[in-house]
Amino acid sequence: MSAASRVAIYASFVIALCLSAEVRAGTLPDISGRWYANGNSGAVCHITQSGTSVSLVNQNGVRATGNFDSPSTLSTDWGVFNGGRITGTISGNLRKINWSNGSYWTRANPAPIGPAPAPTPTPKPTPTPVPLRVNTRIADNHSNPVYIFAASLTNGSQPFTYQQCVSFRNITTKVVTEVEFQFVVTDYRGDVEANFDWLDKGTFTPPVNIDNHCSRGWLWPAHVVRRMTNETVHVRQVTFADDTVWKPGDQFLRGHSSSGTPLPQPTMQTHTSAPAETPTPNPEQTPK
């Protein structure tokens, strides 16, 4: 037997030991097929399974992989921009999966065999996500290589999702290829309720307006959303086409005013402390 074959057999043995007795015995439920996000028949999802592994597609076409932890629990990975690792609990009748992010999937009951069952109680209406009502401000806006002229945190177009949008312009003399944003959301007392990053990649030529670049994710639990009051947007890092990198506190050659007007002579911009600036809200947002 070759060394590679022995390694493969040993790896399979270790994986088998890590699984629960029920999973190793093969007593797994059949959850493959069509599912509906939050009981909405128009939000179709799919699950396929092979042994202990599962593949999932949500109502937005986002794909994930996962596996059975036990006959009634799943671990799934949707990627860093789509919720990350989410666990699911399968109901005893295999008709509902409750996800750890507060959402759930259901599927239709199988066609009855024999006499029709007794009428079931009217199901409760699908819960409505709590609306986000957040005031957005920009930190050190006049000291950043990109000037943010609009930003917002709102509920997404799909249930139980959020949409974070930023509009900005490059005010330097060089093309920007990456902007790393940080979003800190606090309650009315200033306590942090959410803190997340987003790396926006592209070709950002000065001083072209970059309108409504948006990221999306799963909405926070309802009790957290209700406390969210203020959001501060920070520019954590800017990467230029020549591979140089700017970080807060660094100088940069400023070629345009905040409004995008070319300066008569480029000037070296240094950091200046100033109160967080409230950007002009966008009456209509067209996510890109």
Secondary structure, DSSP 8 states (H G I E B T S, - for coil): --HHHHHHHHHHHHHHHHS-HHHHTT------EEEEETT-TTSEEEEEEETTEEEEE-TTS-EEEEEEEETTEEEEE--TTTTSEEEEEE-TTSSEEEETTS-EEE-------SS-------------------EEEETTGGGSSEEEEEEEEEE-SSTTEEEEEEEEEE-BSS-EEEEEEEEEEE-TTS-EEEEEEEEEEEEE-TT-EEEEEEEEEE---HHHHHH--EEEEEEEEEEETTS-EE-TT--EEEEE-TTS-EEEEEEEE-------B-----SS----
